[in-house]
């Protein structure tokens, strides 16, 4: 009977120890490597199935098909049990929506807005044709007149102008540059991150190169504008802009235009943008669903620290307790034996 009880107790301790160990490891990953996208993984474990269903139905009621599909893909990847009616409703959604394409084209032409790859294609084509030149003349001219320009738009337009005349590396960034510039003009951007970059750009501008760029752009001398634009912004600041463009392009390639729009509505720093990149690579088409369910919490550790530290402390205390219990069961710990007590007294008597 005692043997059976010992085996049962040992098995229970082993199971609980494994669970505590796994929980502590995940907490440590969130604290030590948040850039790997593990924050969303940790938070999604607390999202119930009914919340997935409610989010999908809300997207369907708002005719937001991309969001509904993304949340559904996320639920499937997370092995969430959804109702059969909802699955059938998602399966019945059209793969191609011509009406939405026409709406996207109208938004691009009238407002410069876009929500999908079709709209971005339109905006990119417009920028490549004339949009970048217009922005350079407008924002660069304002700076030369002593006015406060939109430094972020000017920097992106300068990079976009260069991408029209250089190799495939910069040419590949063309859609991302147009996307970021479009989000800025529409007010759908990370205010804090853009302000931080704008301050850096303002302090790094070469006025003579700026004047030459604006003059060339006004005269339609594209080659001259491109050559002088490459000297307007300090290389170190230009490198930081390039990193932001590259990270945004990674999200665009992995999860699409809608994902970039959602991300730039929540991130407030380059670090959070890097976390968003890792999360997008993890969840792919379900990434928009992650943002819909978690919001900014998908890339932020704030609010989790008490829980994470608690699990690590619990794990340490548990392992110490188990070690003490095992030590006593094996006779390695506990009160000294009678022989150990008698030996000193006998030596004292001698």
C-alpha positions in Angstrom: 0.0 0.0 0.0 2.8 2.3 0.9 4.6 1.5 -2.3 1.5 2.4 -4.4 1.0 5.6 -2.5 4.7 6.5 -3.1 4.4 5.8 -6.8 1.2 7.9 -7.0 2.8 10.8 -5.2 5.9 10.6 -7.3 3.9 10.6 -10.5 1.8 13.6 -9.3 5.0 15.5 -8.4 6.5 14.8 -11.8 3.5 16.0 -13.7 3.1 19.2 -11.6 6.9 19.8 -11.9 6.8 19.5 -15.7 3.8 21.9 -15.9 5.5 24.5 -13.6 8.8 24.1 -15.6 7.1 24.7 -18.9 5.2 27.7 -17.6 8.3 29.2 -16.1 10.3 28.6 -19.4 7.6 30.4 -21.4 7.6 33.3 -18.9 11.4 33.5 -19.2 11.2 33.6 -23.0 8.7 36.4 -22.9 11.0 38.4 -20.6 14.3 37.6 -22.2 13.4 37.3 -25.9 10.2 39.4 -26.6 11.5 40.1 -30.1 10.8 36.5 -31.1 7.0 37.1 -31.2 6.4 35.0 -28.1 4.3 37.8 -26.4 1.3 37.1 -28.7 1.8 33.3 -28.1 1.6 33.8 -24.4 -1.5 36.1 -24.5 -3.4 34.0 -27.0 -3.5 31.1 -24.5 -6.0 33.1 -22.4 -8.4 33.9 -25.3 -11.5 31.7 -25.2 -13.3 30.1 -28.2 -16.4 32.3 -27.8 -14.2 35.4 -28.2 -12.9 34.1 -31.5 -16.5 33.5 -32.7 -17.6 36.9 -31.5 -14.7 38.6 -33.4 -15.4 36.7 -36.6 -19.1 37.5 -36.5 -18.4 41.2 -35.8 -16.1 41.3 -38.8 -18.7 39.7 -41.0 -21.4 42.1 -39.8 -19.1 45.0 -40.8 -18.4 43.4 -44.2 -14.8 43.1 -43.2 -14.0 39.9 -45.1 -10.2 40.0 -44.8 -10.4 40.3 -41.0 -13.0 37.5 -40.7 -10.8 35.2 -42.8 -7.7 36.1 -40.8 -9.4 35.5 -37.4 -10.7 32.2 -38.8 -7.2 31.2 -39.9 -5.8 32.0 -36.5 -8.5 30.0 -34.8 -7.8 27.0 -37.0 -4.1 27.3 -36.3 -4.8 27.5 -32.5 -7.1 24.5 -32.8 -10.1 26.4 -31.5 -13.4 24.7 -31.9 -15.8 26.9 -33.8 -19.4 26.3 -34.6 -20.3 24.5 -37.8 -22.6 27.3 -38.9 -19.7 29.8 -38.7 -17.4 27.5 -40.6 -19.9 27.2 -43.4 -20.4 30.9 -43.5 -16.7 31.5 -43.9 -16.4 28.8 -46.5 -19.2 30.5 -48.5 -17.3 33.8 -48.7 -16.3 34.6 -52.3 -12.6 34.2 -53.1 -12.6 37.2 -55.4 -14.7 40.3 -54.8 -14.8 42.5 -57.9 -16.9 45.1 -56.2 -14.3 45.5 -53.5 -11.6 45.9 -56.2 -13.6 48.7 -57.8 -14.0 50.4 -54.4 -10.3 50.2 -53.8 -9.5 51.8 -57.2 -11.9 54.6 -56.4 -10.4 55.2 -53.0 -6.9 55.3 -54.5 -7.9 57.8 -57.2 -10.0 60.1 -55.0 -8.5 59.8 -51.5 -5.2 58.0 -52.0 -6.5 55.4 -49.6 -6.0 51.7 -49.9 -6.8 48.5 -47.9 -5.5 45.7 -50.0 -2.8 44.8 -52.5 -4.9 46.1 -55.4 -5.2 49.5 -53.8 -1.5 49.6 -53.0 -0.6 48.7 -56.6 -2.6 51.8 -57.6 -0.9 54.1 -55.1 2.6 52.7 -55.9 2.0 53.4 -59.6 0.9 56.9 -58.9 3.9 57.6 -56.7 6.3 56.2 -59.3 4.8 58.4 -62.0 4.6 61.8 -60.2 3.7 61.4 -56.5 7.3 61.4 -55.2 8.3 64.5 -57.2 5.2 66.4 -55.9 6.0 65.4 -52.3 9.7 66.5 -52.6 8.7 69.8 -54.1 6.0 70.4 -51.6 7.8 69.4 -48.4 11.3 70.4 -49.4 10.0 73.8 -50.6 8.3 74.3 -47.3 11.6 73.6 -45.4 13.5 76.0 -47.7 10.9 78.8 -47.0 11.5 78.3 -43.2 8.2 76.5 -42.7 7.8 73.1 -40.9 7.5 70.3 -43.5 6.5 66.7 -43.1 10.0 65.3 -42.7 8.8 61.7 -42.7 7.0 62.1 -46.0 9.9 64.0 -47.5 12.4 61.2 -46.5 10.1 58.5 -47.9 9.6 60.4 -51.1 13.4 60.9 -51.5 13.9 57.1 -51.1 11.0 56.4 -53.4 12.5 58.6 -56.1 15.8 56.8 -55.8 14.0 53.4 -56.1 12.7 54.3 -59.5 16.2 54.6 -60.9 18.3 52.0 -59.1 18.7 48.3 -58.8 16.3 45.6 -57.8 17.0 46.0 -54.0 15.5 49.5 -53.8 13.0 48.8 -56.5 11.6 46.0 -54.3 11.0 48.6 -51.5 8.8 50.7 -53.8 5.5 49.3 -52.6 6.5 49.6 -48.9 7.6 53.2 -49.4 4.3 54.1 -51.0 2.4 52.2 -48.3 4.2 54.1 -45.5 3.8 57.5 -47.2 0.1 56.8 -47.8 -0.5 55.8 -44.1 1.2 59.0 -43.0 -1.0 61.2 -45.2 -4.1 59.4 -44.1 -3.2 59.8 -40.5 -3.1 56.0 -40.0 0.4 55.7 -38.6 2.5 55.3 -35.4 2.6 58.9 -34.1 5.4 58.4 -31.6 7.6 56.4 -34.0 7.1 58.9 -36.8 7.8 61.9 -34.5 11.0 60.3 -33.3 12.2 59.7 -36.8 11.1 63.2 -37.9 13.3 64.8 -35.2 16.3 62.8 -36.4 15.6 63.6 -40.0 15.3 67.4 -39.2 18.7 67.4 -37.6 20.4 65.5 -40.4 19.4 67.4 -43.5 22.0 68.9 -45.8 20.4 72.2 -46.9 22.5 72.6 -50.1 21.6 69.1 -51.2 18.0 69.7 -50.4 17.9 72.9 -52.5 19.5 71.1 -55.4 16.9 68.2 -55.1 14.0 70.6 -55.1 15.3 72.6 -58.0 15.9 69.5 -60.1 12.5 68.1 -59.2 10.7 71.4 -60.2 12.6 71.3 -63.5 11.7 67.7 -64.1 15.4 66.7 -64.1 14.9 63.3 -62.6 18.4 62.1 -62.8 19.7 65.2 -61.0 17.0 65.0 -58.4 17.9 61.4 -57.6 21.6 62.1 -57.3 21.1 65.1 -55.0 18.4 63.3 -53.0 20.8 60.6 -52.0 22.9 63.3 -50.1 20.1 65.1 -48.3 19.8 62.9 -45.3 22.7 61.7 -43.1 23.7 58.1 -43.8 23.1 57.0 -40.2 19.6 58.4 -40.1 19.0 57.0 -43.6 20.1 53.6 -42.4 17.5 53.7 -39.5 14.8 54.6 -42.1 15.9 51.7 -44.2 15.5 49.3 -41.2 11.9 50.6 -40.6 11.1 50.2 -44.3 12.6 46.7 -44.4 10.7 45.6 -41.3 7.4 47.0 -42.7 8.2 45.2 -46.0 8.6 41.9 -44.2 5.1 42.3 -42.7 3.8 43.2 -46.1 5.3 40.2 -47.7 4.2 37.8 -44.9 0.7 39.0 -44.0 -0.3 41.7 -46.6 -1.4 45.3 -46.7 -4.1 45.0 -44.2 -1.6 43.7 -41.6 0.7 46.7 -42.2 -2.2 49.1 -41.6 -3.1 47.3 -38.4 0.5 47.3 -37.2 1.2 50.9 -37.8 -1.9 51.7 -35.9 -0.5 50.2 -32.7 3.3 50.2 -32.7 5.1 53.1 -30.9 8.7 52.2 -31.4 11.1 50.5 -33.7 11.4 47.7 -31.2 7.7 47.0 -31.2 7.8 47.0 -35.0 10.5 44.3 -34.9 8.3 42.3 -32.5 5.4 42.7 -35.0 7.6 41.3 -37.8 8.4 38.2 -35.7 4.7 37.7 -34.8 3.7 38.1 -38.5 6.2 35.5 -39.5 4.8 33.1 -36.9 1.1 33.6 -37.7 1.1 34.5 -41.4 -2.4 35.0 -42.7 -3.7 34.9 -39.1 -1.7 37.9 -38.1 -4.5 40.4 -38.6 -6.6 38.2 -36.4 -3.9 38.4 -33.7 -4.1 42.2 -33.8 -7.9 42.2 -33.8 -8.0 40.0 -30.7 -5.0 41.4 -28.8 -4.5 44.9 -30.1 -1.3 46.6 -29.0 -0.8 43.9 -26.3 0.4 41.6 -29.1 3.8 43.5 -29.1 4.0 44.8 -25.5 5.2 43.2 -22.4 3.7 45.8 -20.1 1.0 44.4 -17.9 2.5 40.9 -18.1 5.5 41.5 -15.8 3.7 40.6 -12.5 2.4 37.3 -13.9 5.7 36.4 -15.6 7.8 37.1 -12.5 5.2 35.2 -10.3 5.6 32.1 -12.4 9.4 32.2 -12.2 9.3 32.7 -8.4 6.7 29.8 -8.1 9.0 27.6 -10.2 12.0 28.3 -8.0 10.2 27.7 -4.8 8.6 24.5 -6.2 11.9 23.1 -7.3 13.5 23.9 -3.9 10.5 22.2 -2.2 10.7 19.1 -4.4 14.5 18.9 -3.9 14.0 19.1 -0.1 11.3 16.4 -0.2 13.4 14.0 -2.3 16.4 14.6 -0.1 14.5 13.7 3.0 12.9 10.6 1.4 16.4 9.5 0.4 17.8 10.2 3.9 20.1 12.9 2.6 18.4 15.6 4.7 16.8 15.6 8.1 17.9 15.2 11.8 21.3 13.7 12.5 21.3 10.0 13.5 21.9 8.8 17.1 25.3 7.6 16.3 26.2 11.1 15.0 25.0 12.6 18.3 26.8 10.0 20.5 30.1 10.2 18.8 31.0 13.8 19.9 29.9 13.1 23.5 32.1 10.0 23.7 35.0 12.0 22.4 34.3 14.7 25.0 34.3 12.1 27.7 37.7 10.8 26.7 
